Amino acid sequence: MELQGYAHAPARLDATFAALADPTRRAILARLSQGEASVTELTAPFDMSQPAISKHLKVLERAGLVSRGRDAQRRPVRAEPRPLAEASAWIDTYRQAVEANFARLDTLLESLKAARGLGNRPRRKVSPRRRRTRKDP
């Protein structure tokens, strides 16, 4: 089964979602949204080794979500906004479609209520005496 529109999603979008699937990588991006940082600075809040953080950074870098610079001996890592903007635009397309479907459903339900005269009529209460209960033989 092929989902409509999904086959046309670029590989970068797939890489973005795969990179964002991990909570550590999302936390790294959250930290980088405040400004660039070195690998050592990024390692500090985690209970992980520097090589483990470097592996996460490689995944983020392959997805285009971060880039590494060079400042003398320091190699700062910075967030790159473009892949997140592309993912947000892709999600927004489907959000709009779902909202349009719900709006059509609301319209249909209102027209059905109006056709049956249920729109303004309160629901009838059933008195306890009129309810039937099943009795065991």
Sequence and secondary structure as in RCSB ss.txt:
>XXXX:A:sequence
MELQGYAHAPARLDATFAALADPTRRAILARLSQGEASVTELTAPFDMSQPAISKHLKVLERAGLVSRGRDAQRR
PVRAEPRPLAEASAWIDTYRQAVEANFARLDTLLESLKAARGLGNRPRRKVSPRRRRTRKDP
>XXXX:A:secstr
   TTGGGS HHHHHHHHHHTSHHHHHHHHHHTT  B HHHHHTTSSS HHHHHHHHHHHHHTTSEEE  BTTB 
 EEE SHHHHHHHHHHHHHHHHHHHHHHHHHHHHHHHHHHHT SS       TTT       
